[in-house]
Amino acid sequence: MALRKVPEMARHLLLRLRAPLIAFGGETIDNYGVIRDFPALSMVTGLFANALGWDRGDDGQHNRLQERLVMGARLDADGQRLVDFQTAQLQANDKGWTTRGVVEERAGGADSYAAPHLRYRHYHADMNVLVALRLQAADEAPTLGDLAAALDKPARPLFVGRKNCLPTDRLMAGWVEAYNILEALQRAEPALHHDVRAQWPDGEGSLPGQHEDRSLDVCDERNWTSGVHGGWRPVREGMLRMPAPQPEQQGAA
């Protein structure tokens, strides 16, 4: 009978995503910029690409890094949701800036300038998220060490989701050795309370018990060449029972 191969422990990089406002972007519909509960694979790819100084034209590098990322997240503090209503009155000679690099102007006749330019942007307020990740083909550049170094000395200012979402803490949060992403999230520094929501890739661990976690599909990968999100990947979500924090040892009197 063939022996089953025992998985080896791997080094995982930890990120702490904490900011007054965070935007884990979802599927944008018209002028509504909605959010999702957990960071998207594409967002973390873009975060590292920005830290490394890559340009949006480096689509091949973006696609490859996203392909190599194995990532999960733990919501140490959910925060609360808010909606920012943005309005600007654009006249005939005014232009609207876009992240696509294309100037946005109004179509139609003179009456079209009577209506304001409206946007609704959703955010998480006071959210605190721990991310654990590793790279497949660990020896390929950039390595985990390269990513960690780039977070501490980024080529450009970093943000969490949108450019106004500036982190309040150091993003690089340390290292942990684990067999899979779920274990990495469990072995990392405990959260402030016992039960925290988490999401991790399917096949990267499961919680004991029939109803402890659930399987679902998420669409959070970006084709960096076309600029379009597409495809689905299976993940698991569940509540992690974190160990109670140990009281500090009292010094000798």
Residue frames relative to the residue before (quaternion, step in Angstrom):
aa qw qx qy qz dx dy dz
M 1.0000 0.0000 0.0000 0.0000 0.00 0.00 0.00
A 0.4480 -0.7015 0.4883 0.2621 3.57 -0.88 0.97
L 0.4205 -0.6993 0.5238 0.2444 3.53 -1.03 0.85
R 0.4332 -0.6850 0.5221 0.2657 3.55 -1.02 0.82
K 0.4368 -0.7037 0.5010 0.2511 3.55 -0.89 0.98
V 0.3391 -0.7357 0.5541 0.1917 3.53 -0.85 1.03
P 0.4429 -0.6992 0.4796 0.2913 3.64 -0.75 0.95
E 0.3857 -0.7220 0.5302 0.2211 3.54 -1.12 0.69
M 0.5373 -0.5954 0.4846 0.3493 3.53 -1.20 0.55
A 0.1217 -0.7842 0.6061 0.0534 3.55 -1.11 0.73
R 0.5007 -0.6376 0.4992 0.3059 3.52 -1.23 0.54
H 0.1062 -0.7935 0.5986 0.0275 3.56 -0.89 1.00
L 0.3486 -0.7196 0.5690 0.1920 3.53 -1.07 0.84
L 0.2243 -0.7778 0.5771 0.1081 3.57 -0.97 0.90
L 0.1129 -0.7669 0.6298 0.0490 3.55 -1.07 0.86
R 0.1925 -0.7490 0.6205 0.1301 3.55 -1.08 0.75
L 0.0947 -0.7918 0.6033 0.0090 3.58 -0.52 1.25
R 0.2388 0.7526 -0.5713 0.2240 3.54 -0.31 1.30
A 0.1932 0.7678 -0.5811 0.1881 3.55 -0.82 1.04
P 0.6286 -0.5215 0.3940 0.4215 3.62 -1.17 0.38
L 0.7755 0.0640 -0.0364 0.6270 3.57 1.13 -0.75
I 0.0346 -0.7716 0.6350 -0.0140 3.55 -1.02 0.92
A 0.0868 -0.7904 0.6046 0.0463 3.57 -1.07 0.72
F 0.0785 -0.7605 0.6445 0.0103 3.56 -0.41 1.27
G 0.2512 -0.8551 0.4339 0.1320 3.52 0.31 1.33
G 0.2104 -0.7489 0.6171 0.1187 3.52 -1.15 0.76
E 0.7602 -0.3291 0.2671 0.4923 3.55 -1.19 -0.56
T 0.2841 -0.7726 0.5473 0.1514 3.59 -0.50 1.20
I 0.0919 -0.7838 0.6139 0.0172 3.56 -0.90 1.00
D 0.8167 -0.0868 0.0001 0.5705 3.57 -0.54 1.22
N 0.7856 -0.2894 0.2196 0.5009 3.60 -0.68 -1.07
Y 0.5211 0.6135 -0.4185 0.4207 3.58 1.22 0.51
G 0.1283 -0.7944 0.5917 0.0486 3.57 -0.60 1.18
V 0.0883 -0.8402 0.5349 0.0126 3.57 0.09 1.32
I 0.3129 -0.7424 0.5656 0.1762 3.55 -1.32 0.27
R 0.3055 -0.7040 0.6060 0.2092 3.51 -1.38 0.28
D 0.6504 -0.5645 0.3534 0.3653 3.57 -1.26 0.36
F 0.7903 0.2539 -0.1141 0.5458 3.59 1.06 -0.75
P 0.5884 -0.5837 0.4120 0.3785 3.61 -1.11 0.56
A 0.4248 -0.7089 0.5098 0.2391 3.55 -1.00 0.89
L 0.6088 -0.5463 0.4311 0.3808 3.54 -1.21 0.55
S 0.6546 0.5169 -0.3145 0.4532 3.58 0.98 -0.80
M 0.6392 0.5325 -0.3405 0.4380 3.61 1.01 -0.75
V 0.6697 0.4830 -0.2988 0.4785 3.58 0.93 -0.89
T 0.5972 0.5421 -0.3547 0.4729 3.59 1.10 -0.67
G 0.6820 0.4854 -0.2840 0.4676 3.58 0.89 -0.92
L 0.6059 0.5569 -0.3481 0.4490 3.58 1.08 -0.71
F 0.6913 0.4593 -0.2756 0.4850 3.58 0.88 -0.93
A 0.6312 0.5381 -0.3370 0.4455 3.59 0.98 -0.82
N 0.6426 0.5141 -0.3135 0.4737 3.56 1.02 -0.80
A 0.6524 0.5159 -0.3079 0.4620 3.57 0.98 -0.87
L 0.6925 0.4715 -0.2621 0.4790 3.57 1.07 -0.79
G 0.4928 -0.6862 0.4135 0.3395 3.58 1.26 -0.24
W 0.3649 0.7328 -0.5009 0.2811 3.58 1.19 0.42
D 0.3888 -0.6847 0.5690 0.2372 3.52 -1.26 0.56
R 0.6189 -0.5469 0.3976 0.3998 3.60 -1.19 0.42
G 0.6062 0.5596 -0.3568 0.4382 3.57 1.19 -0.40
D 0.5874 0.5533 -0.3713 0.4593 3.59 1.27 -0.20
D 0.0458 0.8664 -0.4960 0.0354 3.55 0.86 0.99
G 0.6191 0.5550 -0.3526 0.4295 3.58 1.03 -0.69
Q 0.6572 0.4969 -0.3058 0.4773 3.58 0.99 -0.81
H 0.6298 0.5252 -0.3303 0.4674 3.59 1.02 -0.79
N 0.6736 0.5055 -0.3022 0.4466 3.58 0.83 -0.98
R 0.6765 0.4947 -0.2972 0.4575 3.57 0.94 -0.88
L 0.6498 0.5036 -0.3299 0.4639 3.61 0.92 -0.80
Q 0.6435 0.5129 -0.3224 0.4679 3.60 0.93 -0.84
E 0.6413 0.5372 -0.3114 0.4507 3.58 1.03 -0.83
R 0.7098 0.4677 -0.2538 0.4617 3.58 1.06 -0.75
L 0.5862 0.6228 -0.3670 0.3657 3.60 1.15 -0.54
V 0.0429 -0.7307 0.6810 0.0217 3.55 -1.07 0.92
M 0.0786 0.8600 -0.4740 0.1716 3.54 -0.20 1.32
G 0.0069 0.7662 -0.6425 -0.0095 3.52 -1.22 0.66
A 0.2023 -0.7908 0.5695 0.0966 3.58 -1.23 0.36
R 0.2012 -0.7564 0.6173 0.0796 3.51 -1.27 0.69
L 0.2910 -0.7741 0.5401 0.1559 3.60 -0.73 1.07
D 0.1585 -0.8163 0.5508 0.0719 3.58 -0.03 1.28
A 0.7692 -0.0019 -0.0348 0.6381 3.60 1.23 -0.42
D 0.3833 -0.7563 0.4889 0.2052 3.59 -0.62 1.16
G 0.2526 -0.7617 0.5506 0.2298 3.58 1.02 -0.75
Q 0.4278 -0.6641 0.5249 0.3171 3.56 -1.16 -0.58
R 0.4682 -0.6837 0.4911 0.2685 3.55 -1.21 0.54
L 0.0184 0.7716 -0.6358 -0.0057 3.52 -1.16 0.65
V 0.2916 -0.7377 0.5870 0.1619 3.55 -1.28 0.48
D 0.2142 -0.7641 0.5997 0.1032 3.55 -0.81 1.07
F 0.1942 -0.7769 0.5922 0.0901 3.55 -0.64 1.16
Q 0.0797 -0.8170 0.5710 -0.0095 3.57 -0.56 1.20
T 0.0358 0.8007 -0.5955 0.0548 3.56 -0.90 0.94
A 0.0385 0.7757 -0.6284 0.0441 3.56 -1.09 0.78
Q 0.3334 -0.7321 0.5620 0.1923 3.53 -0.99 0.87
L 0.1177 -0.8078 0.5768 0.0298 3.59 -0.43 1.23
Q 0.2324 -0.7613 0.5937 0.1182 3.52 -0.84 1.03
A 0.7639 -0.4079 0.2376 0.4400 3.56 -1.29 0.15
N 0.7584 0.3709 -0.2054 0.4950 3.59 1.01 -0.73
D 0.5365 0.6161 -0.4094 0.4063 3.60 1.26 0.07
K 0.2222 -0.7639 0.5944 0.1174 3.53 -1.21 0.60
G 0.3092 -0.7330 0.5754 0.1898 3.55 -1.21 0.56
W 0.3428 -0.7469 0.5338 0.1991 3.60 -0.75 1.07
T 0.0537 -0.7910 0.6092 0.0180 3.57 -1.01 0.80
T 0.5574 -0.6026 0.4571 0.3425 3.55 -1.22 0.50
R 0.5789 0.5904 -0.3810 0.4137 3.60 1.22 -0.25
G 0.4667 -0.6876 0.4388 0.3418 3.59 1.27 -0.24
V 0.6038 0.5217 -0.3537 0.4881 3.57 1.30 0.29
V 0.4465 -0.6940 0.4932 0.2752 3.59 -0.78 0.97
E 0.2581 -0.7722 0.5666 0.1264 3.55 -0.89 0.99
E 0.0016 0.7918 -0.6094 0.0426 3.56 -0.75 1.09
R 0.5368 -0.6184 0.4609 0.3420 3.55 -1.25 0.28
A 0.3070 -0.7233 0.5892 0.1884 3.51 -1.14 0.75
G 0.6546 0.5229 -0.3700 0.4015 3.57 -1.21 0.32
G 0.6834 -0.5014 0.3613 0.3886 3.52 -1.35 -0.14
A 0.7982 -0.3184 0.2232 0.4601 3.54 -1.34 -0.25
D 0.6248 0.5684 -0.3487 0.4063 3.61 1.05 -0.68
S 0.5666 0.6181 -0.3889 0.3817 3.60 1.16 -0.47
Y 0.6396 0.5361 -0.3290 0.4418 3.61 1.17 -0.46
A 0.5301 0.6368 -0.4085 0.3828 3.58 1.24 -0.12
A 0.6920 0.4500 -0.2725 0.4943 3.59 1.16 -0.55
P 0.4653 -0.6885 0.4714 0.2955 3.65 -0.96 0.75
H 0.5063 -0.6011 0.5334 0.3129 3.52 -1.38 0.36
L 0.0704 -0.8512 0.5193 -0.0289 3.62 -0.35 1.26
R 0.0577 0.7668 -0.6387 0.0267 3.52 -1.16 0.74
Y 0.1801 -0.7455 0.6318 0.1119 3.54 -1.22 0.64
R 0.0356 -0.8103 0.5844 -0.0244 3.59 -0.62 1.14
H 0.2542 -0.7812 0.5593 0.1112 3.55 -0.69 1.17
Y 0.0503 -0.7990 0.5992 -0.0052 3.56 -1.12 0.76
H 0.3382 -0.6319 0.6378 0.2820 3.49 -1.47 0.21
A 0.1990 -0.7755 0.5890 0.1103 3.58 -0.89 0.93
D 0.8581 0.0505 -0.0710 0.5061 3.56 -1.00 0.95
M 0.3054 0.7509 -0.5192 0.2709 3.57 0.93 0.91
N 0.1071 -0.7776 0.6184 0.0391 3.57 -1.18 0.65
V 0.0376 0.8315 -0.5439 0.1065 3.57 -0.35 1.27
L 0.2000 -0.7476 0.6221 0.1191 3.55 -1.02 0.87
V 0.1223 -0.7840 0.6072 0.0406 3.58 -0.84 1.02
A 0.0992 -0.7610 0.6388 0.0555 3.57 -1.04 0.86
L 0.1019 0.8139 -0.5625 0.1037 3.58 -0.85 0.93
R 0.0669 -0.7431 0.6604 0.0852 3.49 -1.38 0.31
L 0.4070 -0.6996 0.5329 0.2469 3.55 -1.31 0.15
Q 0.3601 -0.6739 0.5958 0.2473 3.55 -1.04 0.77
A 0.7476 0.1710 -0.2440 0.5935 3.54 -0.99 0.95
A 0.0694 -0.8814 0.4664 0.0277 3.52 0.79 1.18
D 0.6880 0.4919 -0.2893 0.4483 3.61 1.08 -0.61
E 0.5400 0.6266 -0.4018 0.3928 3.58 1.25 -0.23
A 0.4232 -0.6930 0.5213 0.2626 3.59 -1.07 0.69
P 0.5328 -0.2374 -0.8113 0.0404 1.51 -1.89 1.62
T 0.3968 -0.7032 0.5412 0.2350 3.56 -1.13 0.72
L 0.6952 -0.4298 0.3465 0.4604 3.55 -1.30 0.05
G 0.6287 0.5397 -0.3274 0.4543 3.56 1.05 -0.76
D 0.6270 0.5282 -0.3289 0.4687 3.57 1.05 -0.74
L 0.6631 0.5035 -0.3058 0.4619 3.57 0.96 -0.87
A 0.6486 0.5173 -0.3206 0.4571 3.58 0.95 -0.86
A 0.6628 0.5040 -0.3041 0.4628 3.58 0.94 -0.88
A 0.6522 0.5210 -0.3131 0.4530 3.58 1.02 -0.80
L 0.6158 0.5470 -0.3543 0.4428 3.60 1.05 -0.63
D 0.7098 0.4454 -0.2601 0.4797 3.58 1.02 -0.78
K 0.7785 0.1313 -0.0896 0.6072 3.60 1.17 -0.54
P 0.0241 -0.8563 0.5159 -0.0081 3.59 0.55 1.21
A 0.5490 -0.6127 0.4643 0.3281 3.53 -1.20 0.64
R 0.7841 0.1001 -0.0450 0.6108 3.59 1.18 -0.59
P 0.6457 -0.4973 0.3841 0.4338 3.62 -1.20 0.29
L 0.3058 -0.7706 0.5397 0.1459 3.57 -0.99 0.88
F 0.0503 -0.7749 0.6300 0.0063 3.54 -1.21 0.62
V 0.4112 -0.7161 0.5206 0.2171 3.55 -1.25 0.54
G 0.8459 0.0087 -0.0655 0.5292 3.55 0.02 1.32
R 0.7891 -0.0592 0.0663 0.6078 3.59 0.70 -1.08
K 0.6604 -0.5748 0.3186 0.3634 3.55 -1.15 0.62
N 0.6659 0.4729 -0.3193 0.4806 3.61 1.16 -0.33
C 0.5898 0.5633 -0.3615 0.4518 3.61 1.30 0.05
L 0.0241 0.8384 -0.5406 0.0648 3.56 0.36 1.27
P 0.4572 -0.7029 0.4673 0.2803 3.62 -0.80 0.96
T 0.3806 -0.7303 0.5267 0.2108 3.53 -1.14 0.70
D 0.7612 0.2849 -0.1606 0.5600 3.59 1.24 -0.29
R 0.6574 -0.4402 0.4204 0.4442 3.50 -1.37 0.04
L 0.4202 -0.7299 0.4804 0.2446 3.59 -0.78 1.00
M 0.6581 0.4729 -0.3076 0.4987 3.59 0.98 -0.79
A 0.0908 -0.8497 0.5193 -0.0121 3.59 -0.50 1.24
G 0.7415 -0.4130 0.2268 0.4776 3.60 1.19 0.31
W 0.4664 -0.6553 0.5319 0.2650 3.51 -1.40 -0.30
V 0.0103 -0.7762 0.6294 0.0368 3.55 -1.23 0.42
E 0.3261 -0.7136 0.5875 0.1983 3.56 -1.11 0.76
A 0.1689 0.7854 -0.5741 0.1583 3.58 -0.78 1.01
Y 0.5552 -0.6103 0.4557 0.3343 3.56 -1.29 0.40
N 0.8030 -0.0027 0.0297 0.5953 3.59 1.12 -0.60
I 0.7213 -0.4521 0.3032 0.4283 3.56 -1.31 0.12
L 0.6314 0.5348 -0.3446 0.4434 3.60 0.92 -0.83
E 0.6746 0.4823 -0.3015 0.4706 3.57 0.87 -0.91
A 0.6143 0.5447 -0.3505 0.4506 3.60 1.04 -0.71
L 0.6573 0.4947 -0.3065 0.4788 3.59 0.98 -0.81
Q 0.6769 0.4852 -0.2949 0.4685 3.59 1.05 -0.72
R 0.7121 0.4665 -0.2557 0.4581 3.58 1.03 -0.78
A 0.5323 0.6274 -0.4122 0.3913 3.60 1.21 -0.34
E 0.7430 -0.3969 0.2892 0.4548 3.55 -1.32 0.25
P 0.5070 -0.6907 0.4123 0.3095 3.62 -0.68 1.06
A 0.5084 -0.6184 0.5078 0.3183 3.52 -1.25 0.58
L 0.6624 -0.5311 0.3593 0.3873 3.54 -1.30 0.18
H 0.7715 0.1855 -0.1368 0.5930 3.59 1.19 -0.32
H 0.7002 -0.5516 0.2910 0.3476 3.54 -1.25 0.41
D 0.7974 0.2563 -0.1159 0.5338 3.59 0.86 -0.92
V 0.0710 0.7929 -0.5990 0.0862 3.57 -0.67 1.11
R 0.4705 -0.6608 0.5051 0.2947 3.56 -1.08 0.74
A 0.0103 -0.7939 0.6077 -0.0177 3.55 -1.10 0.73
Q 0.1273 -0.7526 0.6407 0.0835 3.53 -1.32 0.49
W 0.0693 0.7937 -0.5985 0.0833 3.57 -0.95 0.89
P 0.6305 -0.5576 0.3595 0.4028 3.64 -1.12 0.46
D 0.5459 -0.5838 0.4858 0.3538 3.55 -1.13 0.65
G 0.7520 0.3281 -0.2678 0.5052 3.57 -0.89 0.94
E 0.6639 0.4758 -0.2958 0.4954 3.58 1.32 -0.05
G 0.7855 -0.2639 0.1159 0.5477 3.54 0.99 0.95
S 0.0614 -0.7740 0.6288 0.0432 3.54 -1.28 0.43
L 0.4838 -0.6657 0.4923 0.2837 3.53 -1.19 0.62
P 0.5424 -0.6271 0.4362 0.3497 3.61 -1.06 0.64
G 0.7095 0.4290 -0.3274 0.4532 3.54 -1.12 0.63
Q 0.5979 -0.6309 0.3777 0.3190 3.53 -1.07 0.80
H 0.8009 0.2812 -0.1241 0.5139 3.57 0.99 -0.81
E 0.3800 0.7580 -0.4688 0.2475 3.61 1.16 0.33
D 0.7950 0.0374 -0.0374 0.6043 3.59 1.09 -0.60
R 0.2621 -0.7616 0.5729 0.1516 3.57 -1.26 0.27
S 0.3799 -0.7141 0.5471 0.2156 3.53 -1.20 0.60
L 0.1232 0.7721 -0.6174 0.0870 3.57 -1.05 0.81
D 0.4193 -0.6832 0.5395 0.2577 3.55 -1.32 0.27
V 0.1050 -0.7794 0.6149 0.0576 3.57 -1.06 0.79
C 0.2705 -0.7255 0.6115 0.1631 3.54 -1.22 0.65
D 0.2865 0.7834 -0.4998 0.2331 3.60 0.05 1.25
E 0.5299 0.5952 -0.4275 0.4269 3.56 1.19 0.54
R 0.2463 -0.7793 0.5646 0.1152 3.56 -1.01 0.84
N 0.3153 -0.6699 0.6295 0.2358 3.53 -1.12 0.69
W 0.2646 -0.8265 0.4785 0.1340 3.56 -0.15 1.29
T 0.5777 0.5648 -0.3790 0.4513 3.58 1.26 -0.16
S 0.7648 0.3283 -0.1771 0.5252 3.58 0.88 -0.96
G 0.4114 -0.7219 0.4610 0.3116 3.59 1.21 -0.48
V 0.5985 0.5701 -0.3453 0.4445 3.59 1.26 0.23
H 0.3771 -0.6913 0.5680 0.2394 3.56 -1.11 0.75
G 0.1901 0.7847 -0.5718 0.1454 3.56 -1.02 0.75
G 0.6981 0.4478 -0.3444 0.4398 3.53 -1.28 0.33
W 0.2464 -0.7582 0.5899 0.1282 3.52 -1.26 0.45
R 0.0776 -0.7748 0.6239 0.0664 3.56 -1.12 0.63
P 0.4512 -0.7043 0.4769 0.2700 3.60 -0.99 0.80
V 0.0141 -0.7766 0.6296 -0.0132 3.55 -1.01 0.88
R 0.2985 -0.7086 0.5995 0.2223 3.52 -1.38 0.08
E 0.1123 -0.7730 0.6211 0.0639 3.55 -1.16 0.68
G 0.1836 0.7790 -0.5859 0.1266 3.54 -1.08 0.71
M 0.5264 -0.6013 0.4981 0.3364 3.52 -1.40 0.04
L 0.2485 -0.7670 0.5770 0.1307 3.56 -0.79 1.04
R 0.2775 -0.7270 0.6057 0.1663 3.56 -0.91 0.96
M 0.1555 -0.8200 0.5476 0.0589 3.54 -0.18 1.29
P 0.5345 -0.6180 0.4548 0.3543 3.60 -1.06 0.64
A 0.5422 -0.6152 0.4599 0.3406 3.55 -1.12 0.71
P 0.5197 -0.6413 0.4536 0.3360 3.61 -0.96 0.80
Q 0.4254 -0.7098 0.5050 0.2452 3.54 -0.98 0.86
P 0.4900 -0.6553 0.4740 0.3253 3.61 -0.94 0.79
E 0.5583 -0.6134 0.4368 0.3482 3.52 -1.09 0.69
Q 0.4984 -0.6486 0.4872 0.3058 3.50 -1.06 0.82
Q 0.3664 -0.7292 0.5399 0.2062 3.55 -0.91 0.99
G 0.4512 -0.6911 0.4954 0.2709 3.55 -0.92 0.87
A 0.6223 -0.5489 0.4066 0.3822 3.50 -1.24 0.41
A 0.4890 -0.6705 0.4690 0.3022 3.57 -0.97 0.82
